[in-house]
Each structure stands twice: as C-alpha cells, then as structure tokens.
C-alpha cells in the first residue's frame, strides 16, 4: 500500500508538472492562438520569399514605400484586428475603411494586390492578404535599415470593412499625449509602446493633410500665424513652403533621414521638428519626453522595442481556423 501511495503521489506530481509547464509555455507565447512561424511550410513554403522579392522591387523604385507598408499594418491591425480589412474596396452600399478621414493618402494597396497575384499563381487560395501585410511591413523595415523580427502567420481575411470603424479606432494626427495614451491603452499597449511605435515615422513620407493643423490651425485660429509654438521656427518656415495653407495633397518626407530606418525621428522631435502634432506632443509630457530621450540616445533599445511592438500588434484580433476567408483578390471579398 505504501509503495502504491508513493507511486500515485509521484504520478500526481508528474502530471501537475506537465500541466504547469504547458500553462507557462502558453503564458509566455508571443503569438495569438492559431498563428505559427511555420504555418505555410507545407502549403506554400515560398510565400515569405515571394513577398520579400516584391517588397525589394518596390523599395528600389521608391524607398518611401517602406513607410507605406508599415502604415498599412498599423492601419489594418488597429481597426478590428489584423484581418486585411483596410484593403477592401467600398461597395454601392458600404463605405470601406480606405475612405475614412484618417486613411487619407493611404498607399501600397495596389502593390499588395500585385504580391497577392504572384502568391495566387504559386499557391492558389493559400496565403491571406492579412499575412501579406504583416510580412511586407517587416521586410520593408529591414530593407530600410531597421530591425528584423519573426512573423507568425495563419491569419484569415475579414469580409467586411467600414470607414467609421477606422475613424473611431485610429489616432488622428492632431491627438495630444493623453489622447494617444488612451487610444493605445484600448489595445492594451502602454505609453512607452505608443512612443516606440510612433518611431515608424522615421521612414516614408506623408501628405500635407495631416500637417496643416500644426501650421495654420493649432488653436483653432485657422490663419497663417496659428502655429504650434513647440515647432522650431526655421522648421515651421520650411514646412510652410512644402505645405501652403489649404494644400492637402503635397507630400513631404517624415524626418531628416526618411529613407533610412533609424532613431533620427526622436532627435528631430526633441529639436522641435516633429512633423505632426502627435509627434510634437510626445515631449510635452514629462513621461513622454523621458522615453523620447532614451530612444534618441540608444538606437538599439528603440530597435528591440519596436520589433517587439510590431509582433504584439500583429496579434490583434486575428481570424484563424474556420473564421474569415483567404481572399483571391485583396480588394474584394470572395
């Protein structure tokens, strides 16, 4: 009896250890359930290489596409999850996310369609548009000199897209620090993670649409003298030449080294050279300024935390398994 009791106890302890180990593994997993780095290993092993090939082609033609692909991931994942909904066209009865005010000037959608066509030729009906966005953002960042991070795949595509959801979830370029913190907190991101992901503004360009409030309507005056006082005066004069009052469509680089992913963005913000109000506001708050200074001083810290933030973002609201679909064309539901 004694030996049986000892054996039973040992078995209970052994079983408990396995359960505890499994629980710990699940707790420390950095990917949402259903996602895996090897998801396409058997069904489309060349998927990642195909995406990389096309991203390389686009960046050789126009280096600002690095920023466009980063923006696409953020603008997709932040609205209902990483489900490719930002790519869908509007219909006669529905205005899609792409039509939202906050998505003015969104680029890269036709390029994603071209990548999708290549994947459909190689592996019909296998690779989702949502996954293309995740891979393209990573590859574009690396090719611009930024950090690499692993991409877990297996997302499915949504079959709906609504403009009001984009305007209700994405931060507008006029948000102050507290509004930005609140916006990111709703997605379970900290103030520090908000500041690190703002560093995506180190690459690419933007239309003047989001800059005009910084230059002509900071307090609601809507005139040539209503400038954000935090802006460097020389820089404000430069921006006004690039973005005359009322001109929404001119484009301008986001920072002084816009073709290179680095930490110059944070140095520019500290110098009063943030392009958007959302950039300049980072140093109006003591916590924000402390974080900006840390990234300005240590590029490796910024790179590591940016990579972590992109992985975390890629887990938001994913559709896996029987949920969603794999679109044949990214701008249209099947």
N, C-alpha and C positions, 0 to 999 in steps of 0.2 A: 504493500500500500504506500509505504513511504517513497519508494522509487517511482511509483506511478504518479504520486503527487508532485514529485520533483520534475518529472517529465512534463506533466501538464503545465506546471508553472513556467518551465522553460519555454514550452510552446507558446504560451500566452505572451511571454516577454518577447519572443522572436517575432510573433505576429504583430505585436504592438510596435516593435521597432520598424517593421516594414511599413506599417500604416503611417507612422511618424515621418519616416524617410520620404514616402510618397507625398505626404502633406507639405513637407518642407520644399520638395522639388517643385510642387505646384505653386507654392508661395513665392519662390524666387524666380519662376519662369518669367521672362521678359516679353513673351508673346501671348496674344489673345488665343483662347482655345480654338483649335482648327487651323491655326497658321503654323507653317514649318518652313525652314530654310531649304528643305529638300522636296518641297511639295510637287514640283514639276519634274523631278529627277527621272521618272519613268514615262510620264505622258508627254513631256516636251523639254528634254534636257538642254536644248539650245536656246530656251526662252530668254534667259538673262543676257546671253551673248548677243542675241538679236537686238534687244533693247539698247544695249551698250553701243552697238555698231551705229545705230541710227542717232543716238544722242551725240556721239562723236561727230557725225556728219553735220548735225545742226549747229553744234558749237563752233566747228571750223568755219561755217558760213556766217554765224553771228554769235559771238560769245555771250551776248545778253540773254540767250536762251537758258543759260544756267539759272538765272533768277526766275525766269518764266516757269521752269519745271519745278523749282522749289515752291513757288507761289501756288501752282496747281495742286500740289499735295496738301498744302495748308488749307486752301480754299475748298478742297474736297472733303478732307477729314473733319474739318471744324463744323460742317453742316450735316448732321445726321450720321456721320461716320465716314470711313474710307471706303466708299462704295461706287466711285466713278460717276456720281450723280451730277457733278459740276460739268461733265462733258456733254450731257444730253441737250438736244435741241428743244426749243419751245414748240408747242403744237397750237392748233387753232383754238383750243380750249384751256391751254395752260401756259403760263409764262415761267420758263425754267430758271434755274439758279444763275445761268450766264447772263440773264437780263437784269439781275439785281444791281442796285446802285453801287454796292461795294465791290462788284466784279467788273466795274468799268475797265476796259482795256486789257482784259484777260487774254493772254497769249499761249500758244502751244497746242491748242486743241486740234488743229489740222495736222500738226506733226504727230500727235498721239494717234490720230487716225491712220497715218501712214505706217507707224510702227505696228498698229493692230493688223493692218492688211498683210504685212510681212509675217506676222505670227499666225494669222489665219491660213496663209499659204503653207507654212511649215507644219502647223499643228492645229487643224480646224477645230473650233469650238472648245479650246482648252484653256487658254490664258485670258484672264479677265482684264478689262480696262482699268479697274481699280488697282490691280497689281502692277500694271504698266506705269501708272503714276508714281507708285512707291519706288520702283526700280529706277525710273528716269530721274527722280529727284536726287537719289543717292549718287548715281553715276555722274550727273551734271555737277554736283558739288565736288566730287573727287577730281573731275577733269578741270575744274576751275581752281584747283589747288587746295581744296578743303578736305575735311576728314572723311574716312570710309566708315561705314557701319554695315552690319549684317542685315539683310532684308528677309523677313519671314513672309511667305506667300501663301495663297489659298483663298484670297478674298473673292467674293462674288459681286456682281454688279447690281445696283438698285434699278428698279423700273419706274421710278418717279423722281421728279426734280421740281422744286417750287422756289421762285425768286424770293418770296417773303421770308422763307426759312434762312436764306443766305443773309439777307439784311438783318435778320433777328439774331444771328449767331456770330457772324464775323465782326471783328473790331473795325470801326471806321477810322480813317487816318486823322480824325480830329479828337480822338479819345484822349483824356488826360490819364495820369498814372493810376488813379483809383479805379477808373472805368476799365482800364486794361487789366489790372489785377483781378477785378471782379469777373471780367469776361473769361480769363484763363482759369480762374478758380472753378467756374461752372463746368470745366472739362477736367477738373482735378489736376491742374497744373499750378505750381507755386509762382510767386512773384519772381523768383530767380529764374525759373524755367521760362517765364514770359520774356525776361530781359535777354536770355540766351537765344531764344528763338527769334527775337527781334533782330538778332545778328544776321539773319538771312538777307537783310538789306545791305549787306556788304557786296552783293553781286547783282547785276542786272540793271534795268532802267525802269522808269515809270512815266506815266503821262502826267501832265501838269494838273490834271483834275484834282488830285489829292493834295497838291502843294499850294494851290491858290488860297485856301483859308489861312495858311501860315503867313502869307504875304500881304493879303488885302482885306482880310475879314477876321482877324484874330479875336477881337472883342465884339464883333457884330457891326462894326462901322462901315464895312464894305467900301473902303476907299484906299487910295494908294499909300496912305500913311498908317493904316491899321495893321502894323507888322508885329509879329511875335517879338517882344523885347529881348527874348533869350537868344535870338538869332544873331550871329556875328554880322556886323553891319556890311562888311565887304562881301560876305557870302550872300546876304539878303539882296544886295545890288546885283550880284551875278545871277541869282535865281530869277529876279525880275526881268532880266534880259532874256532868259530862256523861257520864262512863263509870263508873258504880258497879261495884264488883267483881263479876264474873260476868256482867255485861251485855254481850253481844257485838253487839247489833243497833242500839243507839242510833247516831245519826250526828252528826258534828261537822265543821266546816269545817277544811280542811287548813292554812290560815295566816290571818293577820290581814286579808288582802285577797283572800280566796278567790274572789271573783267577778271578779277582775282579774288578768290575766297580767302580772306584774312581777317585780322581784328582791327583794321583801319576804321571800320564803322564806329567803334567805341571811342577811338581817339577823335574822330570827327565830331561825335556827339558832345564830348567834353569841351571841344573848342567852339561850340555854338554852331555847328554845321550839320545839324540833323535835318534831313530833307522834309520829313513830315512832322506834324505836331506830336504824333505818337513817338517819334524819335527824341525830339527835344524834351518831352515831358519826363523822360527816364531819369534826368538829373535834377528835376525839380523836387523830387522826393529824396530824403536822405538815404533810405534803403536802396532805392534805385541807383543813386549816384555811386554808392559804395560798390554795388555789383558791376556797374559800368566800368569803374576804375579798375576793378580786379581783372576784367576781361581785356581791358586796354593794355594792362601790364603783362598778362600771361596768355599768349595765343594758344598754348597747349591746353590750358584749362578751358578756354572757350571751345576749342575743337572737340574735346572729350565730352563736354556737357551738351554741345549742340547735337552731336551724334546720338547721345542718349535721349535727347528730347525728340529727335525725329523718329527713333524707334518707338518711343512711347506714343507719339502722335499716330503712328501707323496702326496702333491697336484700337483706335477709337471706333466704336460702333460697327465693327466689321460684320459682314454677312458671310457665313460659311456653310458648308454642307448643303442641305436642300434649300436653304434660304437664298433668294436672289437668283441671278442667272449669269451666264457668260455671254455677253453681247457679241454679235457678229461684227457690228459696226458701233464704235463708241458713242456716236451722236444719236443713235436710235435704239429703242428697245427692240427686242426680237419680235 
